[in-house]
Amino acid sequence: MIVKTTPKYLTLLLTASLSLAGCDKLGIGQEQQPASAVKPAETKVEKKAPATLPDFAKLVEQEGSAVVNIQAYKDPAAATKPRKDDEMDLNQFPDNDPFYEFFKRLVPNTPDVPHDEGDNDQNFGSGFIISPDGYILTNTHVVSGLDRIKVTLNDKREFIAKLIGSDPQTDVALLKIDAKNLSIVKIGNPRDLKPGEWVAAIGAPFGFDNSITSGIVSAKGRSLPNENYTPFIQTDVAINPGNSGGPLFNLDGQVIGINSQIYSRNGVFMGISFAIPIDIAMNVVEQLKATGKVQRGQLGVIIQEVSYDLAKSFKLDKPTGALIAKVLPGSPAAKAGLQVGDIVRSVNGETVRTSSELPVMVGNLVPGKEITLGVWRNGKENELKVMLGAATDDKDEAEIESGNILPQSIEAKDFAVEELGMNLREISNNEKKYLVVTNVSGVAQRAGIRRGDKILSIAQSKVEDEAGLRTAIAGSGKNIPLLVERKGTTLFLALNLQ
């Protein structure tokens, strides 16, 4: 039989329960709680032993002897000059560089300090020995442009080092001193490193030699401005001028990086530092030993990151890979058939998680090597074979058309696409037609389209006029990849019409 409890009886029952509970606390109630008294379920938490902080004393004792101090200078007399307060040469940064106050090389100089002529004729840094016969790794910026390099070992012996070679792209330099039976570091694998792991740096910050600082790995694979070939290890290890070129150790006493840069507004440590992964550095070392220079493979494409909205517009399951925004004419990519709008998702079977990983993966391979790319095109995965070319420092010169000076024979027609929140101008002459954005709002503005952008394609379909634009939009669904040209470069944007 089912009995329905009316609100009146329910109130009486609850009142009785509360009364009995109160009596029990006074010691005059029954030992057994009434059935209506409900206790929350207890969640059992396994007690763990308190974590202990790592002890770096043994690391310093075992590995400190392989860390060296480096002094590079132009005039031999500069070696005997008394060391002054560290200063930083900011001539390498344009006044309007947005990273002027942020990303600074760890040279022994700090900003906004008056300095005399000649103070820039010497640098101080750190390094570490990688072979018993005297090969030493440090940063390129520690020794660049200076004539003589003095290396001081942990036992105070001094040597004049020879510069075997340096690579400005990765900021790695290889030195050699005439010595034997030296203590060397153990080389680790930064691929095994995880965010949150303890790490330590040994070096000579501000000239205080054999100093150790520690912290944790904050992130891996950091891409910094103008650093295409280095997926930096980010840590919170205190790194200051003089630490440049010194080793970053894991708890096993293995070198997993070379301390190189800091994020700073005043030239000294502010909680964020960056190290070059040691596997990248050792690849450079082998090439410098063999030829004195570094060669890198090149595809010949301009790429961009795949955002969440772009992934949806290209029908990807997740936002990974490198989106090709431009294929350079005559490049290995062009010869292999890569196209604008292709998304490179793997290199030789290794997943490309972010666009910044592609230059690193390709750059670590030698020119002339054939590789297999996993490419997402038209909603499915394809494989393409590419014979890598050699990377150069030459930049692609893109033509930039000015919107202020137009040919005499030009014809222009303005129109609006209200559902996109976009006003455009159809420009045509005897040779070509193209569309230029004149105003944006709504969907177009949220997608990042700007006034002056030239519309090149919609959903992989080339558009030149109003009719072609409207046709492409009508057949492209709710998430549409849009290719635009902006100030001479091309990039994809995602229109979301939902």
N, C-alpha and C positions, 0 to 999 in steps of 0.2 A: 504494500500500500504506500502511496506517495502522499506525504503530508506537506502542504504548502504553509510556510511560516509567514504570518501576516506581519506588517511593520510593528504593530502593537506588541505581539509576542516576541518579536525579534529584539525590540528595545528592552523588554523585561529580561530576556536571556542575557543580553550584553551587560545589563546593570548587575545581574546576579554574578556574572563572571568577574566583573571588576571588583565587586564587593568581596568575593572570596579571595581574589588575588591580594587585595589589601589586607585581609585578615591574616593571610599566610605570612605576609611580611611582618605582621605584629606578633607572629608566633602562635596564633590561636586558630589557624586554619588547618585544613587537612594537608597531609604530606603530598598527596598526589594532586597535580594541577588538573583543573577541569578540562574536558575535551575541547571546549571552545577557545581556550587560551593558546594562540598560535605563536610559536617561536621561529624566528628566521633561521634558515639552514646555515650551519657553520661551514665556512670555506677553509679547508685545511691547506695551509701554506707550508711547503717544505722549507725548513730552516737550513740556511747555508752558512758555512763558516765565513766569518768576515774576511773580505779580500785584503791581501797584504800588498803594499806598494812594492814595486820592483827595486832591487838593490843593484845599482849600476857600478858599485865599487870594483867588482870583478871584471866588468867590461873595460873600465879604464885601465886596470892593471894589465889586462891581456892585450888590448888593442891600441892603447895610447901610444905605444912606441912606434907605430906605423903612421902616425899623424905628424905632418911637418908644417913649419911656418914658411911662408914665401914672401920675399921682398923683391919687387921688380922695379927697376929704375933706369933712367936714361944716362945720366952723368954718374960715373963711378963715385964722384965726390958726394953725390946725394945720399949714398949709403951711410955716410958718417954724420949726416944732419940729425939734430935732435928731432924726435917725432913731435909733431904738433897735433892740436885737436883735429880729429877727423873732419874732412870736408868732402862735399860731393860736387862733382862737375856736372852742371845741368845743361851744358851746351848741347848735349846730344838730344835734348827734348825741345821741340818747337814751343813757343810761348803759348800757343792755343791748343796744345796737346791735352785732351781730357784726362790723360793718365799722368800728367806732369807731376802731381803731388802724390801719386799712389804707387805705381810700380817702378821701383828704382833698383838698379843693379847695386849689389853690395860692394861698392868701392869705398875705400877708407876716407870718404868725404861726406859731410852733411850739408844741407842747403842753407842759404842765406847767411853764410859766414864769410866775411871779407878775407881774401887770400892774396898772397904775394905771387908774383911770377915765379915759376919753378916748383911750386907746391904740387902741381899736377904731374911732376916728373917722376913720381914714385907711387907705388901701390903696395898694400899689404894684404895678405890673404892666407889661406890654409890649403892643404893638399894631403894626399895620402899615397903610400907606396903600394904598388900593385905587383911588383916582381922583385926578387932578391937582388937583381943586378941593377936596380935603380930607376925603373920607370915609375913616374908619379903622375897622378891625375889632379887637375885643378880646374878653375873656370877660365875661359878665354878672357873675360873682362878684367881678370887680375893681372894678366901679363901682356895684354894687347897694346901695341904701339910703344913698348918699352924695350930697351936694348939688352939689359942684363938682368938675370934672374938668380937671386941667392936663396938657397934652400937651407933651412936650419932644422936638423933632426932633433928628436926628443932628447938625445944624449949630448946636445949642444954642438955637435960637429956641423960645420958649414961647408957647402958645396956651391959652385957656380953651375947652374943647370943649363942644358941645351933644350931649346924649344923644338921638339920633333914635328909638331904641327898643331893646329887649332881649328875649331869649327864654330864660327860665330852663330850658325843656325841653332845649335844645341848648347852653346856656351861651354864646350868641353875643350880643354887643352891638355896635351900630353908632353911631359917633360922627361929628361933623362939626366941622371947624375952618375959620375964615375965612382961607383961603390959596389961592394959585394956583400953577400950574406946579410942582407937587410931584413928586418921584420916586415911582414906584409899583412894586408888586411885579407879577410875572407869575403868572397863575393857571394851575396845572397840573390834571391829571386824576388823582385818587387811584385811579380804577378801573384805571389802567395800572400802579400800584405793585405790587411783588411782595415777599414776605418775603425778606429777605437783602439788599435794596438799601440803599445808603448814603443817609443823610439827615442834615440838620444843622438846628440851632435857633439863632436869634439873638435875644437878649433882654437883660434886666438882672437876672440872678440876684443876690439880696441887694443890689441897687442898683448892681452893677458893669455899667454900660451898655455896649451894643454887644459883648457877649460871645458867642462862638460855641462850641457843643459839637456833637459828631457821634456817630453810631452807625449802627445798621442797623434796618430794619423787622423786628420780631419776629413780628408777626401782623397780620392785618386782620380787620375785622368783629367786634371784641371787644364783648360786651354786658356792661355793668356794672350793679350794683344801682341801681334807680330811674332808669335811663337808657334808656327805651324807644325813643327816636327817633334815637339816635346809634350807628352802628357804628364804634367807635373804632379808630384806628390805634395799635397797640402798638409801642413802640420801646425801645431801651436808651440813647437819647440822654439825657445828664445834664440833668434839668430840676429846678429848685429854685424856692423862693419868689421872685417877681419875674419869672420866665419866663412866668407866666400871660398868655395872650392873644397871645403872640408867635408868629411864623410857623415852620412846619416846612418846610424846602426839600428838593427832590430835587437830584440832581447837575446838572440842567439849569438850576438857579436858579429853579425854579418853586415857588410855595407849594402844598403838597398837604395842609396841615393847620394847625390852630390848637392850640398846646400848652395843655392844660387840666387834666389830673389826673396824680397819681402814685400808685403803690402804695407805702406807707411805714408803718413802725412808729414813726418818730420825727419825721415832718414834713418830712424832707429826702430827697433822691434815694437810692434803693436798687436801681437797675438796671432799673426798670420804669416807663415813662411812657406817657401816652395823649394822643392828639391827635384833634380833631374834623376829619373829612374836609372839605376846602374846598368840595366841591360841596354838601354839606349846609348849610354856612355861607352860601354865595352864594344859595341858595334862600331862606334866612331874610332875607338882605340885601334882596333884591328886594321881599319882602313888607313889610319894615320901611320901606323907602323909599316904597312906595305907600300904605300904610295905618297904619304905626306899630305894627302888631301882626302876629302870625303865626297863620294858620288851618291846620288839618290835617284831612285826611280821616279818617273813622272807619268801621270795619265794625260794631263792637258785638259782639265775641266775646272770650272768654277762651281763650287757646291754651297749648299746652305743646309741648316738644320731642318729636320722634319718635326714640325709642331704637332700638337694633338689635332688641331683643325685640319692641317694639311694631310695628316695620316687618314682622317675620315674622307677627305676629298679624293684621295688616291686609293681608297678602299683597302687600306692596310689594317691589320688586326691590332697593331700597336705602333707608336711613333718611334721607329728605329731606322737607322741607315743614313745615307748621305744623298740628298736630293740634288741632281745635276741641273744647275741653272743656266750653264753655258758650256758648250764644247768648243775648244779652240781649234780653228782651222788647221789642218795638216798635222794635228797632234796624234799620239798613239790611240787616244780615245776615239777620235774621228775615224781613223783607219779601221778600228775594230767595230765600228757601228754603234757606239754609244750615242744616245739622243738626249736632248733637253727634255726633262720630265722623268727620265729614268731615276730610280732610287737604288743605289748600290747598297746591298744588305750583307754581303760577305766578300771576303778576299781569301781565296784558296781555302774555302770552307770555314774560315774564322769570322764570326759574326761582327758586323759593324754596328755598334750600339748607338753611337752618336756621330754626327758629321765630322767632329774634330778628330775622330779615330782614323778616318780614311787617309789623310795625308801622312800620319805617322806610320800606318801599316804599309803604305806604298813606298814611303821614303826610306824605310828600313831595308828595302829590296834593291838589288843592283840593277842599273840600266841594262837592257837587253834580255831580261828575264821574262818569260811568258807566265802570266798569272791567269787565274780563273775568277771571274767576278760573278757573284749572284746578284742579278738585276731584276727589280720589280718593274714591269712594264705592262700597261693595259690590263691590270688586275691579276697578273700571274707572274710567277718566278721564272726567270730565264738564266741561262749561263752563257757568258761571253768570254772568249779568250782574248787577252790583250798583251802585246809585246811592249814592255815599258821603255820609255825614252829616258833621257837624262835631264834631271831638273837643273834649271839655270836661275840666276838672280834677276833675269830680265822680266819685267812685268808686261803683261799684255796691254797694248795700247788700244783702248776702246774709243771709238768715235763718239763724241758727245755733240748732239745737235742742239743749237741754241734756239729757243722759242721766240727770241726777240728779232732775229734777222731771218726773213723768209724770202725765197725766190720771188721774182716779179710775177711769174705765171702761176703762183699758188692759188688754190681754191680751198675755201674752208666753209664747213657747214656745222652748226651747233645743234645738238639734240640732247635729250635727257632720257635716262633709264630710271624711272621712278622707283621700281621695285628694288633697285640696288642702291638708291640714293646717290646717283652719280650723273654728273653732267659731263659731256664729252664734246670734242671738236674733231670732225672728220676732215683731215687735211689731205689734199691730193694735188699732184702736178702730173706732168707728162710721164714721169718715171715711176712713181710709187704712190701708195696710199697708206695712211696710218691713222690711228686714233690716239688722241691726247686728252687726259682728264683735266677738266677746267674747274670742277668743284665736287666736293664729296660731303656726304652726310650719311646717317643711318648705317645700313649694312656695309657699305663701302668704307666708311670711316672706321668702323669696328674691325674690318679686315686689315687695316693699315694702308689702304690706298691713299696716295697723296696727289695734290694738285700738281700737274706737270708730268705725271707718270704716263708712259707710252704703253698702251695695251698691245701685247704681242700675240697671246693665244688664250683661249678659254677651254678648259678641259681637253688640252692637247690639240685643239683645233685652231689653226691660224686665223686671225681676224684682222681685216683691214678697213672695214666700213661698217656703217650702222646695220645694214641688213645681215651681214655675217655675224656681228655681235649678238643680235637678237636671236638669230637661229641657233647659235651655239649655246646661249643661256637656256633657251627653251628645251633643249635636249640633254641638259647636263645634270638634272636632279637638284637636290637641295644643298649638297656640299660640292662646291666648284673650285678646282685649282685654277688660279689666274696667273699668267706670266706677264710681268711688266718689265720695262726698261726704265731705270732711274739713274740719272747722272752717269750714263755710260756703262752701268752694270745691270745685269738681269737678276731677277729674283721672283720666286713664287709666293703668292698670297692665297689665303683660303677664304672664299665667300661662303657664308653660312646663311641660307635663305629660310631656315626654320624659325 
